[in-house]
């Protein structure tokens, strides 16, 4: 119910109806109440998993298994070093990502 009206699935625009069918009508209507009229960003699954992946890498890190973790998680050794080292170069203290050149 929104503004006193009993909203049904068939009342929704087709593109929003698809979302409501997936998450439920009540959840879709709650989304409308919270963010109606806004353009919202929906992250990709890998972005949502990144923090959990990084925690797992840190938990498995034994101080010397950079290559093994890189292979397991499909990342570069440099990226594994960034994750386990907090993203700072051990020599300069500068963010490793900030030192990379842009392609554009």
Residue frames as qw, qx, qy, qz and C-alpha x, y, z in Angstrom:
[[0.000, 0.891, 0.455, 0.000, 0.00, 0.00, 0.00],
 [0.397, -0.020, 0.031, 0.917, 1.31, 3.43, -0.99],
 [0.149, -0.044, -0.013, -0.988, -0.52, 6.69, -0.20],
 [0.544, 0.136, 0.510, -0.653, -3.52, 4.66, 0.88],
 [0.734, 0.382, -0.291, -0.481, -3.79, 2.76, -2.40],
 [0.827, -0.153, 0.541, -0.006, -3.65, -1.01, -2.70],
 [0.306, 0.674, -0.546, -0.392, -0.97, -1.46, -5.35],
 [0.931, 0.068, 0.353, -0.065, -0.96, -4.71, -7.33],
 [0.580, -0.235, 0.570, 0.533, 1.73, -6.27, -9.47],
 [0.442, 0.531, 0.592, 0.415, -0.20, -5.50, -12.64],
 [0.013, -0.975, -0.195, 0.107, -0.25, -1.79, -11.67],
 [0.473, -0.644, 0.327, 0.504, 3.52, -1.52, -12.00],
 [0.451, 0.739, -0.364, -0.343, 5.38, -0.46, -15.14],
 [0.963, 0.198, -0.180, -0.022, 6.77, -3.52, -16.97],
 [0.521, 0.519, -0.516, 0.439, 10.44, -2.82, -16.19],
 [0.240, -0.448, 0.571, -0.645, 9.68, -2.41, -12.47],
 [0.894, -0.110, 0.034, -0.434, 7.25, -5.33, -12.46],
 [0.817, 0.298, -0.469, 0.154, 10.15, -7.64, -13.35],
 [0.160, 0.421, -0.623, 0.639, 12.03, -6.45, -10.26],
 [0.586, -0.275, 0.328, -0.688, 8.95, -6.86, -8.07],
 [0.942, 0.055, -0.223, -0.246, 8.48, -10.42, -9.34],
 [0.665, 0.322, -0.564, 0.369, 12.05, -11.23, -8.31],
 [0.187, 0.227, -0.599, 0.744, 12.20, -9.54, -4.90],
 [0.098, -0.541, -0.804, 0.225, 8.47, -9.57, -3.99],
 [0.001, -0.761, -0.384, -0.524, 5.85, -6.88, -4.36],
 [0.492, -0.846, -0.187, 0.088, 6.21, -5.72, -0.75],
 [0.637, -0.368, 0.168, 0.656, 9.99, -5.32, -1.11],
 [0.349, 0.388, 0.415, 0.745, 9.53, -3.43, -4.39],
 [0.183, -0.854, -0.348, -0.341, 7.01, -1.09, -2.79],
 [0.605, -0.709, -0.050, 0.359, 9.39, -0.50, 0.12],
 [0.569, -0.021, 0.296, 0.767, 12.08, 0.39, -2.41],
 [0.100, 0.671, 0.417, 0.605, 9.67, 2.90, -3.96],
 [0.424, -0.873, -0.240, -0.027, 9.03, 4.42, -0.52],
 [0.656, -0.551, 0.110, 0.504, 12.75, 4.68, 0.22],
 [0.362, -0.332, 0.448, 0.747, 14.16, 5.70, -3.17],
 [0.447, 0.664, 0.596, 0.069, 11.23, 6.47, -5.48],
 [0.285, 0.955, 0.075, -0.033, 12.15, 8.89, -8.24],
 [0.273, -0.777, 0.513, 0.243, 15.90, 8.42, -7.78],
 [0.772, 0.460, -0.437, -0.028, 18.30, 6.78, -10.14],
 [0.684, -0.599, 0.411, -0.070, 20.01, 4.13, -8.06],
 [0.360, 0.576, -0.729, -0.081, 23.21, 2.22, -8.73],
 [0.951, -0.197, 0.158, -0.177, 23.08, -1.55, -8.38],
 [0.118, -0.692, 0.695, 0.158, 26.61, -2.96, -8.01],
 [0.733, 0.276, -0.591, -0.192, 27.81, -6.05, -9.81],
 [0.913, -0.381, -0.134, -0.061, 28.13, -9.22, -7.70],
 [0.782, 0.148, -0.263, 0.545, 31.95, -9.17, -7.81],
 [0.058, 0.582, -0.212, 0.783, 31.99, -5.70, -6.29],
 [0.688, -0.557, 0.036, -0.463, 29.85, -6.86, -3.38],
 [0.972, -0.161, -0.123, 0.121, 32.14, -9.85, -2.85],
 [0.493, 0.648, -0.338, 0.472, 35.40, -7.88, -2.91],
 [0.299, -0.672, 0.448, -0.509, 35.60, -7.13, 0.83],
 [0.912, -0.235, 0.268, -0.205, 34.84, -10.76, 1.72],
 [0.881, 0.391, -0.131, 0.232, 37.40, -11.98, -0.83],
 [0.250, 0.712, -0.414, 0.509, 40.04, -9.66, 0.60],
 [0.606, -0.550, 0.406, -0.407, 39.28, -10.90, 4.14],
 [0.992, 0.015, 0.123, -0.022, 39.71, -14.49, 2.96],
 [0.675, 0.575, -0.263, 0.381, 43.03, -13.63, 1.30],
 [0.091, -0.711, 0.464, -0.521, 44.30, -11.96, 4.49],
 [0.811, -0.369, 0.330, -0.311, 43.19, -14.96, 6.57],
 [0.975, 0.171, 0.080, 0.114, 45.00, -17.39, 4.25],
 [0.402, 0.798, -0.339, 0.294, 48.13, -15.27, 3.95],
 [0.884, -0.393, -0.104, 0.231, 51.08, -16.90, 5.72],
 [0.310, -0.828, 0.258, 0.390, 53.70, -14.27, 4.92],
 [0.194, -0.466, 0.703, 0.501, 55.09, -15.98, 1.87],
 [0.434, 0.284, 0.844, 0.137, 52.27, -17.44, -0.26],
 [0.235, 0.554, -0.058, -0.797, 51.67, -14.51, -2.63],
 [0.238, 0.247, -0.739, -0.579, 51.86, -16.61, -5.82],
 [0.046, -0.238, -0.969, 0.046, 49.59, -19.33, -4.47],
 [0.157, 0.591, 0.535, -0.583, 46.94, -16.79, -3.45],
 [0.221, 0.488, -0.309, -0.786, 47.27, -14.96, -6.77],
 [0.198, 0.047, -0.888, -0.412, 46.56, -18.19, -8.67],
 [0.008, -0.370, -0.891, 0.262, 43.74, -19.22, -6.36],
 [0.136, 0.694, 0.445, -0.549, 41.91, -15.89, -6.59],
 [0.535, 0.604, 0.442, 0.394, 42.81, -14.99, -10.20],
 [0.074, -0.993, 0.011, 0.087, 44.73, -11.87, -9.20],
 [0.571, 0.624, -0.371, 0.383, 48.27, -10.63, -9.74],
 [0.681, -0.211, -0.447, 0.541, 50.96, -11.01, -7.11],
 [0.139, 0.227, -0.122, 0.956, 51.14, -7.20, -6.92],
 [0.497, -0.456, -0.241, -0.698, 47.42, -7.05, -6.15],
 [0.795, -0.373, -0.470, 0.091, 47.76, -9.75, -3.45],
 [0.507, -0.019, -0.335, 0.794, 50.59, -7.72, -1.90],
 [0.148, -0.358, -0.050, -0.920, 48.35, -4.66, -1.97],
 [0.686, -0.460, -0.378, -0.418, 45.54, -6.55, -0.24],
 [0.800, -0.346, -0.404, 0.276, 47.64, -8.11, 2.50],
 [0.481, -0.025, -0.203, 0.852, 49.71, -4.98, 2.99],
 [0.006, -0.722, -0.455, 0.521, 46.76, -2.62, 3.23],
 [0.471, 0.812, 0.300, 0.171, 47.47, -1.11, -0.17],
 [0.114, -0.952, 0.257, 0.124, 50.67, 0.70, 0.82],
 [0.726, 0.498, -0.399, 0.257, 54.07, 0.19, -0.68],
 [0.799, -0.503, -0.180, 0.278, 56.34, -1.07, 2.07],
 [0.611, 0.058, 0.009, 0.789, 59.18, 1.18, 0.84],
 [0.098, 0.314, 0.127, 0.936, 57.39, 4.47, 0.24],
 [0.072, 0.374, 0.674, -0.633, 54.14, 4.25, 2.20],
 [0.337, 0.268, -0.225, -0.874, 52.35, 5.50, -0.93],
 [0.771, 0.273, 0.436, -0.376, 49.18, 3.84, -2.20],
 [0.439, -0.106, 0.760, 0.466, 50.23, 1.40, -4.91],
 [0.383, 0.664, 0.630, 0.120, 47.09, 2.15, -6.91],
 [0.050, 0.951, 0.061, -0.297, 47.94, 5.88, -6.90],
 [0.311, -0.588, 0.555, 0.499, 51.33, 5.12, -8.45],
 [0.543, 0.267, 0.735, 0.306, 49.83, 3.37, -11.47],
 [0.037, 0.215, -0.319, -0.922, 49.54, 5.37, -14.67],
 [0.596, 0.460, 0.393, -0.528, 46.19, 5.94, -16.26],
 [0.525, 0.192, 0.706, 0.435, 45.53, 4.39, -19.65],
 [0.249, 0.797, 0.489, 0.251, 43.63, 7.50, -20.68]]
